[in-house]
Amino acid sequence: MANSPTPSEILLAGLSPSRNVSPLRIRGSWSRSGCVTCKRRRKKCDEQKPKCGNCIRLGRDCEGYSNLWITPMSTTTTTFQQQSETKRRKVSKICHGDESTRSPSSGSTPTSSPSENAFYTSYPPTPDSIFAPDALKSYESEDSYRALTVASNQGPRFENGISRSLTLFQPLEAFYIQYHVERGSHLVLNLQMERNPLNEILIPRALSSPLLLNALCTLSAGHMSNWESSNQDTLQKAEMIYYGKTLSGIRNALTELSQLVFMSPAYITLLEELLATVASLCKYEAVRGSVRSWRGHLEALQRLVISCGGLINLDREIADWLSGLLTYWQYMANLMTPNLKPRLTFCESLYTTPKIDIYLGCSEQIVKVCSRIADLRRVGDFAFLNREIVDINEYLTNWSCREQSFIIPKGITEAAIDRLEMVANCFRYAAFIFLHSSLERMAWPTTTTMVNPNIWEKLRSQISHSKSQALQNIVTLLHSNPPDNNTEYSALTFPLFIAGCECEGNEEQLTLILGALKTLEVSFGIRNTIRAQEMIELYWGSDSLRQRRHWLDLLEDMDWDLLLV
């Protein structure tokens, strides 16, 4: 415990905003209705039309009187300050992934993005600074509630207790919480079960926590805006408002936490509130298809858990939920972003026996094996590398979902377990493909110190499934169990991505894989699937690029931290 970070250290290292503001600095007054240029400079605007007098006098380009915050936040925006910057190569402007549609069902719509930290270098926006005077009323309009009703028609009805608690929220927040309970919370999990922890754990706590309430409203507004609707712009504005409020609230809560008696009841209560909030922001980043800013949330979540001595010291329900989420995110983060691992402090799971989890399903052991495969990139000793490959191959060859001992929560149907088994088998075959692919990348002259090419052929010959065999097995599973809107299939993003990158340009396989990813995008509204499709299409769209670069190198060139959860 002596080495555990303090709340103030967490604030500085993981959750502090990317700005340095002197405590003596006095900010100028400014008009909420002024021109965009004066708003950005935080200067008083004289509001002359069509261009303000201040800009004319100072020779500045007046940007007019449009809304400063109307542009949706870029998926590459860094939200929390990172511990270190990793130098990465850049390729061309085609590699930036923030120019795709907000809607899973629509075509690509390029949007401009604010600068890297524009949203966080000033104080969080308020509703007054974003909306026209009657804009807030539009949330409570008949059209908005009709849209919510349509979105909820196919979702399970929620428990009466949670339904009654909706009346305790303000109308605007109740709108987003109702969506979360009826629809959103079921689409952001990888398992449909009798008890939904995102409702049973979070909603009661949100009643007494404005911080957690803002985070849930952020998640709901972001998720709702991923579908086309008449009020999509309004949803995107609300998403940014609640996100800003949440980040500001986290900073205040961390300051308050540092002033409380360590592990006192008040300390634990506030800590659990923070954990639930930051974990909700992690999922929000996956929903909006972030390729960078999720890192700060995940690192902060890990530090908060470690600061109290681990999950074992938390409320059992909170700990049980966070255990699966952290295990899933930690190991998945290592697959696509190997340079991130030194900054991750892996938190211990609550369980020694694998549990059928709302995020991991039946795939926990295979996900951990995939993380071991990712670690092979750092191995320089041939003897150790050979032992690891033999051990990994033996485990994957002998692993069978039906022969594992799992902790099975109540309320899981046999049909759901069958779908989880299919997903786990896709992960297993994807692990074989990933193992071949990792060794191929290590064998490239620019990445290896082992000059004898026969070494790599010898290593690959020890793998029981060839890459083409493993690919065909995934294709067979997709034909026999085509993904649909059952939530268990939402975990297929990583296996589909690996298969898509390694299908050797087979048009039939590539079409099937991209079609399955599109089904996930439309069914669940999680924009990570769009990132996966963009990457696969970019990689196979350029013969010269593919001949020169492995897809992992391309990810680094693009400065993408792709998290396929």
C-alpha positions as CSV (number, residue, x, y, z in Angstrom):
1,M,0.0,0.0,0.0
2,A,3.0,2.3,0.6
3,N,3.6,2.4,-3.1
4,S,0.0,3.1,-4.1
5,P,-0.6,6.5,-5.8
6,T,-2.5,9.1,-3.9
7,P,-5.6,10.8,-5.4
8,S,-3.6,13.9,-6.0
9,E,-1.0,11.9,-8.0
10,I,-3.9,10.4,-10.0
11,L,-5.2,13.9,-10.7
12,L,-1.7,15.0,-11.9
13,A,-0.8,11.9,-13.9
14,G,-4.0,10.7,-15.3
15,L,-6.9,13.1,-15.1
16,S,-5.4,16.6,-15.2
17,P,-6.4,18.7,-18.1
18,S,-3.8,19.5,-20.8
19,R,-3.2,23.1,-19.7
20,N,-1.1,25.2,-17.4
21,V,-3.0,28.1,-16.0
22,S,-1.4,30.3,-13.4
23,P,-3.5,30.8,-10.3
24,L,-3.1,34.5,-10.6
25,R,-4.3,34.7,-14.1
26,I,-7.5,36.7,-14.5
27,R,-9.6,35.7,-17.5
28,G,-11.3,38.5,-19.4
29,S,-15.0,38.8,-19.5
30,W,-16.7,37.7,-22.7
31,S,-20.0,37.6,-24.4
32,R,-21.8,34.3,-25.1
33,S,-23.4,35.9,-28.1
34,G,-20.2,37.3,-29.5
35,C,-18.2,36.3,-32.6
36,V,-16.4,33.0,-32.7
37,T,-13.0,34.7,-32.7
38,C,-13.6,36.7,-29.5
39,K,-15.1,33.6,-27.8
40,R,-11.9,31.6,-28.6
41,R,-9.8,34.5,-27.3
42,R,-12.1,34.9,-24.3
43,K,-12.4,38.6,-25.1
44,K,-15.4,41.0,-24.9
45,C,-17.0,41.3,-28.3
46,D,-18.8,44.5,-29.4
47,E,-21.1,42.4,-31.6
48,Q,-21.0,44.6,-34.6
49,K,-22.4,43.0,-37.7
50,P,-21.3,41.5,-40.0
51,K,-17.8,41.6,-38.4
52,C,-17.0,42.8,-34.9
53,G,-15.2,46.0,-34.4
54,N,-12.5,44.4,-32.1
55,C,-11.4,42.0,-34.9
56,I,-11.3,44.8,-37.5
57,R,-9.3,47.1,-35.1
58,L,-6.8,44.4,-34.4
59,G,-6.6,43.2,-37.9
60,R,-7.9,39.7,-37.0
61,D,-10.0,37.5,-39.3
62,C,-13.5,37.7,-37.7
63,E,-15.1,34.2,-38.0
64,G,-18.6,35.5,-37.6
65,Y,-21.4,34.6,-35.1
66,S,-21.8,30.9,-35.6
67,N,-21.8,28.5,-32.7
68,L,-18.3,27.9,-31.3
69,W,-19.1,24.4,-30.1
70,I,-21.2,23.0,-32.9
71,T,-18.4,20.8,-34.4
72,P,-18.5,17.3,-33.0
73,M,-15.3,16.3,-31.1
74,S,-12.7,14.4,-33.2
75,T,-12.2,10.7,-32.4
76,T,-8.5,11.5,-32.2
77,T,-8.8,14.2,-29.5
78,T,-6.7,13.5,-26.4
79,T,-8.9,14.1,-23.4
80,F,-6.6,13.4,-20.4
81,Q,-2.9,14.3,-20.2
82,Q,-0.7,11.4,-21.1
83,Q,2.4,10.4,-19.1
84,S,4.6,10.4,-22.2
85,E,4.4,11.0,-25.9
86,T,5.4,8.1,-28.2
87,K,7.0,9.2,-31.5
88,R,5.3,7.7,-34.5
89,R,5.7,8.0,-38.2
90,K,3.1,9.8,-40.2
91,V,2.0,8.7,-43.7
92,S,-0.6,10.8,-45.5
93,K,-3.8,12.6,-44.7
94,I,-5.8,9.6,-45.8
95,C,-4.9,7.9,-42.5
96,H,-6.9,10.2,-40.2
97,G,-10.1,8.5,-39.0
98,D,-12.2,11.3,-37.8
99,E,-13.9,11.9,-41.1
100,S,-16.5,9.2,-41.0
101,T,-20.2,9.4,-40.4
102,R,-21.7,9.7,-37.0
103,S,-24.5,7.3,-38.1
104,P,-24.0,3.6,-38.5
105,S,-26.5,3.5,-41.3
106,S,-25.4,6.5,-43.4
107,G,-22.7,7.3,-45.8
108,S,-19.5,9.1,-45.0
109,T,-19.9,12.8,-44.0
110,P,-16.6,14.6,-43.5
111,T,-16.6,17.0,-40.6
112,S,-14.1,19.5,-39.4
113,S,-12.5,19.0,-36.0
114,P,-11.3,21.3,-33.3
115,S,-7.6,21.4,-32.5
116,E,-6.1,18.6,-30.4
117,N,-7.0,20.0,-27.0
118,A,-9.4,22.8,-28.0
119,F,-12.3,21.4,-26.0
120,Y,-10.2,21.0,-22.8
121,T,-8.1,24.1,-22.7
122,S,-11.0,26.2,-21.6
123,Y,-13.6,25.7,-19.0
124,P,-16.4,23.1,-19.9
125,P,-19.2,24.7,-22.0
126,T,-22.5,25.3,-20.5
127,P,-26.0,24.8,-22.1
128,D,-26.4,28.6,-22.3
129,S,-23.2,28.9,-24.4
130,I,-24.3,26.2,-26.9
131,F,-28.0,26.3,-27.3
132,A,-30.3,29.0,-28.7
133,P,-32.8,30.1,-26.0
134,D,-35.4,27.5,-27.1
135,A,-33.0,24.7,-27.8
136,L,-33.3,22.9,-24.5
137,K,-37.1,22.7,-25.0
138,S,-36.5,20.6,-28.2
139,Y,-35.3,17.7,-26.0
140,E,-38.7,17.5,-24.5
141,S,-40.5,17.9,-27.8
142,E,-42.9,15.3,-29.2
143,D,-40.5,14.4,-31.9
144,S,-37.7,13.6,-29.5
145,Y,-39.8,11.4,-27.4
146,R,-41.2,9.7,-30.5
147,A,-37.7,9.0,-31.6
148,L,-36.9,7.5,-28.2
149,T,-40.0,5.3,-28.3
150,V,-39.0,4.0,-31.7
151,A,-35.5,3.3,-30.4
152,S,-36.9,1.5,-27.4
153,N,-39.5,-0.7,-29.2
154,Q,-37.1,-3.7,-29.5
155,G,-35.4,-3.3,-26.2
156,P,-36.3,-5.3,-23.0
157,R,-38.5,-3.5,-20.5
158,F,-36.8,-2.4,-17.4
159,E,-37.6,-3.3,-13.8
160,N,-40.4,-1.4,-12.0
161,G,-38.0,-0.1,-9.4
162,I,-35.7,1.5,-12.0
163,S,-38.8,2.8,-13.9
164,R,-40.0,4.5,-10.8
165,S,-36.6,6.1,-10.1
166,L,-36.8,7.9,-13.5
167,T,-39.4,10.2,-12.0
168,L,-36.7,11.5,-9.6
169,F,-34.5,12.9,-12.4
170,Q,-35.0,16.2,-14.1
171,P,-36.8,15.9,-17.5
172,L,-33.7,16.4,-19.6
173,E,-31.7,13.8,-17.6
174,A,-34.6,11.4,-17.4
175,F,-34.8,11.4,-21.2
176,Y,-31.2,10.1,-21.5
177,I,-31.4,7.8,-18.5
178,Q,-34.6,6.3,-20.0
179,Y,-32.7,5.6,-23.2
180,H,-29.8,4.1,-21.3
181,V,-32.1,1.8,-19.3
182,E,-34.4,0.7,-22.1
183,R,-31.9,0.5,-25.0
184,G,-28.4,1.7,-24.6
185,S,-27.3,-0.4,-21.7
186,H,-28.3,-3.6,-23.5
187,L,-26.4,-2.7,-26.7
188,V,-23.0,-1.8,-25.1
189,L,-22.7,-5.2,-23.3
190,N,-21.5,-8.5,-25.0
191,L,-24.0,-10.6,-23.1
192,Q,-27.8,-10.5,-22.7
193,M,-28.7,-11.7,-19.2
194,E,-31.4,-11.4,-16.6
195,R,-29.7,-8.7,-14.5
196,N,-28.0,-5.8,-16.3
197,P,-25.3,-4.4,-14.1
198,L,-25.3,-1.1,-16.1
199,N,-28.8,-0.6,-14.8
200,E,-28.8,-2.2,-11.4
201,I,-25.4,-0.8,-10.3
202,L,-25.3,2.6,-12.0
203,I,-28.9,4.0,-12.0
204,P,-29.4,3.9,-8.2
205,R,-26.0,5.6,-7.7
206,A,-26.7,8.2,-10.4
207,L,-29.7,9.4,-8.3
208,S,-27.3,10.8,-5.7
209,S,-24.4,11.5,-8.0
210,P,-24.6,14.4,-10.5
211,L,-21.1,13.3,-11.6
212,L,-22.2,9.7,-12.6
213,L,-25.4,11.1,-14.0
214,N,-23.5,13.4,-16.4
215,A,-21.4,10.5,-17.5
216,L,-24.4,8.3,-18.2
217,C,-26.0,11.2,-20.1
218,T,-22.8,11.5,-22.1
219,L,-22.9,7.9,-23.0
220,S,-26.6,7.9,-24.0
221,A,-26.4,11.1,-26.0
222,G,-23.3,9.8,-27.9
223,H,-24.9,6.4,-28.5
224,M,-28.2,7.9,-29.7
225,S,-26.4,10.3,-32.1
226,N,-24.8,7.3,-33.9
227,W,-28.1,6.8,-35.6
228,E,-29.6,9.2,-38.1
229,S,-32.5,11.2,-36.7
230,S,-34.1,14.7,-37.0
231,N,-32.5,15.8,-33.8
232,Q,-29.0,14.4,-34.4
233,D,-27.2,17.8,-34.1
234,T,-29.0,18.4,-30.8
235,L,-27.8,15.1,-29.5
236,Q,-24.2,15.8,-30.5
237,K,-24.3,19.1,-28.7
238,A,-25.7,17.5,-25.6
239,E,-23.0,14.9,-25.8
240,M,-20.3,17.6,-25.7
241,I,-22.0,19.5,-22.8
242,Y,-22.3,16.4,-20.6
243,Y,-18.7,15.3,-21.5
244,G,-17.4,18.7,-20.4
245,K,-19.4,18.6,-17.2
246,T,-18.2,15.1,-16.5
247,L,-14.5,15.9,-16.9
248,S,-14.8,19.0,-14.8
249,G,-16.7,17.0,-12.1
250,I,-13.9,14.3,-12.1
251,R,-11.3,17.0,-11.4
252,N,-13.3,18.4,-8.5
253,A,-14.1,14.9,-7.1
254,L,-10.4,14.0,-7.1
255,T,-9.5,17.1,-5.2
256,E,-12.3,16.4,-2.7
257,L,-11.1,12.7,-2.4
258,S,-7.5,13.8,-1.5
259,Q,-9.0,15.8,1.5
260,L,-10.9,12.8,3.0
261,V,-9.6,10.3,5.5
262,F,-8.2,7.4,3.5
263,M,-10.6,4.4,3.2
264,S,-13.1,6.1,5.4
265,P,-16.8,5.4,4.5
266,A,-17.0,8.9,2.8
267,Y,-13.7,8.1,0.9
268,I,-15.0,4.7,-0.3
269,T,-18.3,6.2,-1.4
270,L,-16.7,9.0,-3.4
271,L,-14.1,6.6,-4.8
272,E,-16.7,4.2,-6.1
273,E,-18.6,7.1,-7.6
274,L,-15.4,8.1,-9.5
275,L,-14.7,4.5,-10.6
276,A,-18.2,4.1,-12.0
277,T,-17.9,7.5,-13.8
278,V,-14.5,6.9,-15.4
279,A,-15.5,3.3,-16.4
280,S,-18.6,4.8,-18.1
281,L,-16.4,7.2,-20.0
282,C,-14.2,4.3,-21.1
283,K,-17.3,2.7,-22.8
284,Y,-18.3,6.1,-24.2
285,E,-15.0,6.3,-26.0
286,A,-15.6,2.9,-27.6
287,V,-19.1,4.0,-28.6
288,R,-17.8,7.1,-30.4
289,G,-14.9,5.2,-32.1
290,S,-12.1,7.0,-30.3
291,V,-8.6,6.0,-31.5
292,R,-6.7,8.0,-28.8
293,S,-8.5,9.5,-25.9
294,W,-9.6,6.2,-24.3
295,R,-6.1,5.7,-23.0
296,G,-6.3,8.5,-20.4
297,H,-9.6,7.0,-19.1
298,L,-8.2,3.5,-18.8
299,E,-5.0,4.6,-17.1
300,A,-7.0,6.7,-14.7
301,L,-9.3,3.8,-13.9
302,Q,-6.4,1.5,-13.2
303,R,-4.7,4.1,-10.9
304,L,-8.0,4.6,-9.0
305,V,-8.3,0.8,-8.4
306,I,-4.7,0.5,-7.3
307,S,-4.9,3.5,-5.0
308,C,-7.4,1.6,-2.7
309,G,-5.4,-1.7,-2.8
310,G,-7.4,-3.4,-5.5
311,L,-10.9,-4.5,-6.4
312,I,-11.2,-6.6,-3.2
313,N,-11.6,-3.4,-1.1
314,L,-14.6,-2.2,-3.1
315,D,-18.3,-2.9,-2.9
316,R,-18.9,-6.4,-4.3
317,E,-21.2,-5.4,-7.1
318,I,-18.9,-2.5,-8.3
319,A,-15.9,-4.8,-8.0
320,D,-17.6,-7.6,-10.0
321,W,-18.5,-5.3,-12.8
322,L,-15.1,-3.5,-13.0
323,S,-13.2,-6.8,-12.8
324,G,-14.6,-7.9,-16.2
325,L,-14.3,-4.5,-17.8
326,L,-10.7,-4.0,-16.7
327,T,-9.6,-7.5,-17.7
328,Y,-11.2,-7.1,-21.1
329,W,-9.9,-3.6,-21.8
330,Q,-6.4,-4.2,-20.4
331,Y,-5.6,-7.2,-22.5
332,M,-7.4,-5.9,-25.6
333,A,-5.4,-2.7,-25.4
334,N,-2.2,-4.7,-25.5
335,L,-3.1,-6.3,-28.8
336,M,-3.2,-3.3,-31.1
337,T,-1.2,-0.8,-29.1
338,P,2.0,-2.5,-27.8
339,N,3.7,0.7,-27.0
340,L,1.0,1.4,-24.4
341,K,1.7,-1.6,-22.2
342,P,4.6,-0.2,-20.2
343,R,2.1,2.5,-19.0
344,L,-0.6,0.0,-17.9
345,T,-0.6,-1.5,-14.4
346,F,-2.7,-4.6,-14.8
347,C,-5.3,-4.9,-12.1
348,E,-5.9,-8.4,-10.7
349,S,-9.3,-10.0,-11.4
350,L,-11.6,-11.0,-8.6
351,Y,-11.7,-14.6,-9.8
352,T,-9.2,-17.4,-10.2
353,T,-11.8,-19.4,-12.2
354,P,-12.9,-17.8,-15.4
355,K,-16.4,-16.3,-15.3
356,I,-18.9,-15.9,-18.1
357,D,-18.7,-12.1,-18.2
358,I,-20.8,-9.4,-19.7
359,Y,-17.7,-8.2,-21.7
360,L,-15.5,-11.3,-22.0
361,G,-18.2,-13.9,-22.4
362,C,-16.4,-17.3,-22.6
363,S,-13.3,-15.8,-24.3
364,E,-11.2,-14.6,-21.3
365,Q,-8.5,-17.2,-21.6
366,I,-8.1,-16.7,-25.3
367,V,-8.0,-12.9,-25.0
368,K,-5.1,-13.4,-22.5
369,V,-3.3,-15.7,-24.9
370,C,-3.7,-13.1,-27.7
371,S,-2.0,-10.6,-25.4
372,R,0.9,-13.1,-24.9
373,I,1.2,-13.3,-28.7
374,A,1.4,-9.5,-28.8
375,D,4.2,-9.6,-26.3
376,L,6.3,-11.7,-28.7
377,R,7.3,-8.5,-30.5
378,R,9.5,-7.6,-27.5
379,V,11.3,-10.9,-27.4
380,G,14.9,-10.9,-28.6
381,D,16.0,-14.4,-27.4
382,F,15.3,-17.2,-29.9
383,A,15.1,-20.0,-27.3
384,F,12.6,-18.1,-25.2
385,L,10.6,-17.2,-28.3
386,N,10.5,-20.8,-29.4
387,R,9.3,-22.0,-26.0
388,E,6.5,-19.4,-26.0
389,I,5.3,-20.3,-29.5
390,V,5.2,-24.0,-28.6
391,D,3.3,-23.3,-25.3
392,I,0.8,-20.9,-27.0
393,N,0.2,-23.3,-29.8
394,E,-0.4,-26.2,-27.5
395,Y,-2.9,-24.2,-25.4
396,L,-4.8,-23.0,-28.5
397,T,-4.8,-26.5,-30.0
398,N,-6.2,-28.2,-26.9
399,W,-8.6,-25.4,-25.8
400,S,-12.3,-26.1,-26.0
401,C,-15.0,-23.9,-24.7
402,R,-17.2,-26.8,-23.6
403,E,-14.4,-28.4,-21.6
404,Q,-13.7,-25.2,-19.5
405,S,-15.0,-24.6,-16.0
406,F,-16.8,-21.3,-15.9
407,I,-18.6,-19.3,-13.2
408,I,-22.0,-18.9,-14.8
409,P,-24.2,-16.0,-13.5
410,K,-27.9,-16.5,-13.2
411,G,-30.2,-15.7,-16.1
412,I,-28.1,-16.8,-19.0
413,T,-29.9,-18.9,-21.6
414,E,-28.5,-21.9,-23.4
415,A,-28.9,-20.1,-26.7
416,A,-26.7,-17.2,-25.3
417,I,-24.1,-19.7,-24.3
418,D,-24.1,-21.2,-27.8
419,R,-23.5,-17.8,-29.2
420,L,-20.7,-17.1,-26.7
421,E,-19.1,-20.4,-27.7
422,M,-19.2,-19.4,-31.4
423,V,-17.5,-16.0,-30.5
424,A,-14.9,-17.8,-28.4
425,N,-14.0,-20.2,-31.2
426,C,-13.7,-17.2,-33.6
427,F,-11.2,-15.7,-31.0
428,R,-9.3,-19.0,-30.9
429,Y,-8.9,-19.1,-34.7
430,A,-8.1,-15.4,-34.8
431,A,-5.3,-16.1,-32.2
432,F,-3.7,-18.6,-34.6
433,I,-3.9,-16.0,-37.4
434,F,-2.5,-13.4,-35.1
435,L,0.4,-15.7,-34.1
436,H,1.3,-16.3,-37.8
437,S,1.0,-12.6,-38.6
438,S,3.1,-11.5,-35.6
439,L,5.9,-13.9,-36.7
440,E,5.7,-12.7,-40.3
441,R,6.1,-9.1,-39.1
442,M,9.0,-10.0,-36.9
443,A,10.7,-11.7,-39.8
444,W,10.8,-8.5,-41.9
445,P,14.3,-7.2,-42.4
446,T,13.5,-3.9,-40.9
447,T,12.2,-5.4,-37.6
448,T,14.4,-8.5,-36.9
449,T,17.9,-9.0,-35.5
450,M,17.8,-12.7,-36.5
451,V,19.3,-12.7,-40.0
452,N,18.6,-16.4,-40.9
453,P,15.2,-16.4,-42.7
454,N,14.9,-20.2,-42.1
455,I,14.5,-19.5,-38.4
456,W,11.1,-18.0,-39.0
457,E,9.9,-20.8,-41.2
458,K,10.9,-23.2,-38.5
459,L,9.0,-21.3,-35.9
460,R,5.8,-21.1,-38.0
461,S,6.0,-24.7,-38.9
462,Q,5.3,-25.6,-35.2
463,I,1.8,-23.9,-35.3
464,S,-0.9,-26.6,-35.7
465,H,-3.2,-24.4,-37.8
466,S,-2.0,-22.6,-40.9
467,K,-3.2,-19.1,-41.4
468,S,-5.4,-20.1,-44.3
469,Q,-6.9,-23.0,-42.3
470,A,-7.7,-20.7,-39.4
471,L,-9.2,-18.1,-41.7
472,Q,-11.4,-20.7,-43.4
473,N,-12.6,-21.9,-40.0
474,I,-13.7,-18.3,-39.1
475,V,-15.5,-18.1,-42.5
476,T,-17.3,-21.4,-41.8
477,L,-18.4,-20.1,-38.4
478,L,-19.8,-16.9,-40.0
479,H,-21.7,-18.9,-42.5
480,S,-23.2,-21.3,-39.9
481,N,-23.8,-18.6,-37.3
482,P,-24.3,-15.3,-39.2
483,P,-24.0,-12.4,-36.7
484,D,-27.3,-10.6,-36.0
485,N,-28.6,-8.2,-33.3
486,N,-28.0,-10.6,-30.4
487,T,-25.5,-8.8,-28.2
488,E,-23.1,-11.7,-27.8
489,Y,-22.0,-11.1,-31.4
490,S,-20.8,-7.6,-30.6
491,A,-17.6,-9.1,-29.2
492,L,-16.6,-10.3,-32.7
493,T,-14.9,-7.0,-33.8
494,F,-11.4,-8.2,-33.0
495,P,-11.6,-11.6,-34.7
496,L,-13.2,-10.1,-37.7
497,F,-10.6,-7.3,-37.9
498,I,-7.7,-9.9,-37.7
499,A,-9.4,-12.0,-40.3
500,G,-10.0,-9.0,-42.6
501,C,-6.4,-7.8,-42.4
502,E,-5.0,-11.3,-43.1
503,C,-7.4,-12.7,-45.8
504,E,-4.8,-12.2,-48.5
505,G,-7.1,-10.2,-50.7
506,N,-9.6,-13.1,-51.1
507,E,-12.6,-11.1,-52.4
508,E,-15.2,-13.6,-51.1
509,Q,-13.7,-13.7,-47.6
510,L,-13.2,-10.0,-47.5
511,T,-16.8,-9.2,-48.5
512,L,-18.1,-11.6,-45.9
513,I,-15.9,-10.1,-43.1
514,L,-16.7,-6.5,-44.0
515,G,-20.4,-7.4,-44.2
516,A,-20.3,-8.9,-40.7
517,L,-18.6,-5.8,-39.3
518,K,-21.3,-3.7,-41.0
519,T,-23.9,-5.8,-39.3
520,L,-22.3,-5.1,-35.9
521,E,-22.2,-1.4,-36.7
522,V,-25.8,-1.2,-37.6
523,S,-27.0,-3.5,-34.8
524,F,-25.2,-2.1,-31.9
525,G,-24.2,1.5,-32.8
526,I,-20.6,1.2,-31.5
527,R,-18.3,3.1,-33.8
528,N,-15.2,1.0,-33.1
529,T,-16.6,-1.3,-35.9
530,I,-16.3,1.7,-38.3
531,R,-12.7,2.1,-37.4
532,A,-12.1,-1.6,-38.1
533,Q,-13.7,-1.3,-41.5
534,E,-11.8,1.8,-42.4
535,M,-8.5,0.2,-41.5
536,I,-9.2,-3.0,-43.5
537,E,-10.4,-1.1,-46.5
538,L,-7.4,1.2,-46.4
539,Y,-5.0,-1.7,-46.1
540,W,-6.4,-3.7,-49.0
541,G,-7.1,-0.6,-51.1
542,S,-3.4,0.0,-51.8
543,D,-1.2,-2.8,-53.2
544,S,2.0,-0.8,-52.8
545,L,1.2,0.1,-49.2
546,R,0.5,-3.5,-48.3
547,Q,3.8,-4.7,-49.9
548,R,5.8,-2.2,-47.9
549,R,4.0,-2.2,-44.6
550,H,2.4,-4.7,-42.1
551,W,-1.0,-3.6,-40.9
552,L,0.4,-3.1,-37.4
553,D,3.0,-0.7,-38.8
554,L,0.2,1.1,-40.7
555,L,-1.6,1.6,-37.4
556,E,1.5,3.2,-35.9
557,D,1.9,5.4,-39.0
558,M,-1.6,6.6,-38.6
559,D,-1.1,7.3,-34.9
560,W,-4.1,5.2,-34.1
561,D,-4.5,3.4,-30.8
562,L,-7.2,1.0,-32.1
563,L,-9.1,-0.6,-29.2
564,L,-11.5,-3.3,-30.6
565,V,-13.7,-3.8,-27.6
